[in-house]
């Protein structure tokens, strides 16, 4: 379930989302309420793209699909970076933690091709590790925080 997230303090992504061919996951506007429970307001515009639909325990497959996604949409991403002042941009790889009393170290390898492609586009990489019980009692993983 890798997602590409881009943020801009200055310009909305809504118009770009309506014309691009990339699979848009969500578009959020600065000034919108981020969390109803706290009244927190978004400070930046954000657009997110579906990069991989692989499960959280399939990191190598997520990474492979992410590299293919970036190559396929390189020209649109380059256009997006040239038309929007981007404050932050990164691939977010959600993965299940394998740590336990028996497993004290978790290593997840980022392929050189993915790192090089991200670097050439100016993208960071985030690996969000979740415990297996992190979402107990929630309808779905995205319910705890955006």
N, C-alpha and C positions, 0 to 999 in steps of 0.2 A: 504494500500500500504506500509506496514512496510518493511524496507530493513535492512539487516545486513551488516555493513560496517567494514572492517578490513584494517589496514594500516601497512606498513612496510617500514622503511627507507633503509633497506639493501637487501631485496630479493623480486623478482618478484613473483606474484601469477599465472602467465600465465600457467605454467606447471601443477600446482595443478588444475586449472580451467578445463583443458582439460581432466582430468581423474576423477573428482569428480562427484558424483550423485546429489549434491545439485543444485538447479536452480540458475545458475549464471546470475546476472543482467548485470554486467559489470566488466571489468578488465582494469585498467589504470596503465601506467608505469611512474615511476619517470623520469623526463626529458622531458616528452611530454608537448606540449602546453596545458595549462588548459583553458585559455580564449584567443581566437584569437584577440578580441578587445583590450586587454591590453598587449598581449604577455606574460602573466603570465605562468610560467612553474611549473609543478608538482614537489614537493620536495620528495614525497613518492609514493611507489607503493600502489595500492588500489584494493581490490576485494569487490564486493557487491553481495548479494544474495537476490532474491525475497523471502520474508518470508510470506507475506499476500497480497492478491489482494483486500482486503476490502477497501471500500471508506473512505475518510478522515473524514467523520462524523460517522464512525462505529468503534470508538476506542475500545470498549469492545471486539468486534469480532476480531480486529487486535491483541489485547493482547492475546486472547485465541489461535489464530492461531500461534502466535509467540512462545508461550509455547510448542505447539505441534511440531512445526518445530525444536526447539532446542532439544527436546527429541528424535525426529526421527533421527536427524543428529548429535547427541552428539559424536559418535565415530569419524566421519569425522572432526568435529570441533576440537576435542581433537588432532587428527593427525595434522591438520593444525597449531594449536598452538605449537605443538612440533617440527615442521619442519621449521617454519618461526619465525623470531624475530618480534613479533607484537608490534608496538608502541602505537596503539589505536584500540579498537574494541568496537562497540556498536550497539544496535538496534536503528533505527531511525523511529519513529512513526510520520508521517505527519498527523496533525489534523487541522480541521478548527477551528478558534477562534469563540466562541459564545459570546464574549464580545460586548456590545453595550451600548447605553445610558441607556437602561432598565436593562441590565445584567452587573453587575460590578465584578462578581467573576466567575471563571471557575475552576472546579475541575474535574480531570480525574484520576481515581483510578488505580494503578498498583497492580494486584493480587499478593498475597504472593508467590504463586507457580512460577510465572514468575520472580519475584525478586530473589528468591532462586536459580532458574535454571541459571539465568544470573550471579549471584554471584559465583556459583560453576564453571562456565566456564570462569570467568574473564571478563565478558561483562558489559559495561555500558549501560545506557538507555537514549535516547534523545527523547524528545517530541517537534517536530518542529511545532509551531502554526503559521498558516497563516490566514490573513484576507480574507474574501470572494472575495474581489476585487483585491487581490495581483497579479493576472495574467491577468488582463484585457489587451487585445492587444497582448498577447503572444499566440503562437500556442498551447502550452501545459505547465503544471506546471514546468517541468524540464528545460525550456528555460532560466529562469532568472539566475540560478546559479547551479553549480554541487555540 
